[in-house]
Amino acid sequence: MKHLFPLPAIMLEPLVRAALLEDLGRAGDLTTDAIVPNEQRTTTVLAARQPGVIAGLDLAALAFRLLDPGVTISVQRADGSAVVAGDVVATVSGPARAILTGERTALNLISRLSGIATATRAIVDAIDGHRAKIVCTRKTTPGLRAVEKYAVRAGGGSNHRFGLDDAVLIKDNHIAVAGGIRPAIERVRSNVGHLVKIEIEVDTLAQLEEALGLAPDAVLLDNMTPDELRRAVAMVAGRAITEASGRITAATAPAVAATGVDLISIGWLTHSAPILDIGLDYREL
């Protein structure tokens, strides 16, 4: 797996701060403040309840540290690591109030991102031995795109566009509004900078043939069968990046990868992957 670069804290803090404020509401943590003395300290562990891949430790740590910088986190399983049920992911020690108040926010974030990383790793492993890369899409939770795409990388996948502004992707509705593939591509070429990549979605081999005559950088082969994908890859013959898309699962991905496509894009990795069950367990001091 490629080296996993952590996201800068300045990107993470607003997300975690907003999540904490949503939970604290107007009066703070009524339960913890009433039960736990201000000076009490405790030690807990973030523990995996099922096998998977970890992602989101920095966000979990921030959930505690924003409440009290005296909280310390000792990581046993870094982001990108595989775990089994019972593995200790990190030890969290310090002021008990901060740990108990930040617990749910920390678990929501790390469980969500670890679920994405786990689902990604399953499909990456399923196509091992093929050239294709698994990539995510813009089908992300509003406000969490950067961290959800980071979780895909933690699982061994790669990223597609981060937004509307970093590449051109001409989809079926763009083609319909423009009046065809040629006017869509020609209008894009006359309006975007020379460093911007152009990808176009096609549903048929006839559309692909027309698009290739206009030299796009990449072609999105949408909802094609493995036989159609194989023929499409032969038609492209290295002139553009080939991307397969359309309800691809871990079960169907190997057949898609075997067609020779460069990329397999999967939206459900970020919009529907189940969480990885991670808990916060108390340890006696």
Disulfide bonds with the S-S distance in Angstrom:
none
